[in-house]
Amino acid sequence: MAQLVYETTDTDFADRAIEALRAADVPCYRTGLGYHEQAAATGRVWSEAQVCIYIERDTDYARANELLVGLGAVTEKPLPPRWVFVLAAALLAMLSLWIAVTYR
């Protein structure tokens, strides 16, 4: 079953990625247009069409990801663990309480 590995609006990057994946013997394909198009209904609204890059073998995912990052694919940085947010909220609540009690 095909697996999505990357989405972009940059058709040049998508073309380079497909070429690199195929050169590395990773069966793949792309879908989508990847350019801005004017909405037919209003004539003024613009929308971005995505180019989606798929690989055909799940076992190629790690290799495909390496190749895409090597070509300059944008990677998302993971969010910090949930406990960091909980701790920050608790500290903020304690600080707010201290200010409220101190400056009555």
Secondary structure in CASP SS format (residue, H / E / C, confidence):
PFRMAT SS
TARGET T0000
AUTHOR 0000-0000-0000
METHOD secondary structure of the structure
MODEL  1
M C 1.00
A C 1.00
Q E 1.00
L E 1.00
V E 1.00
Y E 1.00
E E 1.00
T E 1.00
T C 1.00
D C 1.00
T H 1.00
D H 1.00
F H 1.00
A H 1.00
D H 1.00
R H 1.00
A H 1.00
I H 1.00
E H 1.00
A H 1.00
L H 1.00
R H 1.00
A H 1.00
A C 1.00
D C 1.00
V C 1.00
P C 1.00
C E 1.00
Y E 1.00
R E 1.00
T E 1.00
G C 1.00
L C 1.00
G C 1.00
Y C 1.00
H E 1.00
E E 1.00
Q E 1.00
A C 1.00
A C 1.00
A C 1.00
T C 1.00
G C 1.00
R C 1.00
V C 1.00
W E 1.00
S E 1.00
E E 1.00
A C 1.00
Q C 1.00
V E 1.00
C E 1.00
I E 1.00
Y E 1.00
I E 1.00
E C 1.00
R C 1.00
D H 1.00
T H 1.00
D H 1.00
Y H 1.00
A H 1.00
R H 1.00
A H 1.00
N H 1.00
E H 1.00
L H 1.00
L H 1.00
V H 1.00
G H 1.00
L H 1.00
G C 1.00
A C 1.00
V C 1.00
T C 1.00
E C 1.00
K C 1.00
P C 1.00
L C 1.00
P C 1.00
P C 1.00
R H 1.00
W H 1.00
V H 1.00
F H 1.00
V H 1.00
L H 1.00
A H 1.00
A H 1.00
A H 1.00
L H 1.00
L H 1.00
A H 1.00
M H 1.00
L H 1.00
S H 1.00
L H 1.00
W H 1.00
I H 1.00
A H 1.00
V H 1.00
T H 1.00
Y C 1.00
R C 1.00
END
